[in-house]
């Protein structure tokens, strides 16, 4: 008989969007954000313009962003508009998965093994990038060189044959955006002294990319064991040392800084914090990059800009890595200029 089936809250969002894929008679939506009647309810505009609800059918492939929190993500806008532009029968969702290996493994296996979901891949963000590599290893899948060396990946691809593979699109994106922001070509990073804050999956990608480009990197992290572990794992590939907690940072010892922590992230628990205090001063020629992209101007970037220091927004790294993910899933390049226009990335920073 005609059926309406959905789950509540942020974890139930995908059940609302996928109603037409599974024969749902209808789904509930609000005319605008002020008139929602249940937790997790989307607006009709979000369903149609962000998730392309009217184009979803039983054959539609499912992709998404896995992490927590992810409510700020621009991924659904980018990838769904990209799918439309290249006529790819797919939909990209928000798939929140709470922290922890057990949560990640249980959720991903259910998605992969569901007989009618057509789950074809996902982006993976904080705090699950290291969990992704661990899972693909357990399942006997293919791991690209960067992901294998840093034990962190941000992209899962499930091919028609059932083959599973993961890759890291953050590495190249981080180096390219940091080099452009510092006025250098990526080949001119050799010998540059860079401080990296954080020791999670994105930090591993940034550090690996920078040391492979020849930069000298010191890592600052609140937790000593994770910082030292990252040094042990990556020092075979270049010059990287763990330098201590955030308070050990002295700007005069460096030419650049990259924040890889979630500090300052919109929707996160520490959205107003920065890894540096407002009294921090920077030497001439210094460059500051933040991997957080929502908001565009994080607390850290505002501190740097107040002193006239060149800054690199996380939105540029996000765009570059997203274009590589899109190509891995669809076999097509992202339409030229589309992601730029959707993210409003300055043309001078586009590559």
ABEGO torsion letter per residue (X at the ends): XBBBBBBBEAAAAAAAAAAAAAGBABBBBBABAAABABBGBBBAAAAAAAAGAAABBAABBBBEBBEOBAAABAAAAAAAAAAAAAGBBBBBBBBBBBBEAAAAAAAAAAAAABAAAGBAEBBBBOAAAAAAAAAAAAAGBBBBAAAAAAGBBABBBBBAAGBBBBBBAAAAAAAAAAAAAAGBBAAAABGBBBBBBEABAAAAAAAAAAAAAGBBBBBBBABAAAAAAAAAAAAAAEBBBBAEBAAABBAAABABBBBABABGBBGBABAABBABBAABBBBBGBBBBBABAOBABBAAAAAAAAAGBBBBBAAAAAAAAAAAAAAAAAGBBBBBGAAAAAAGBBAAABX
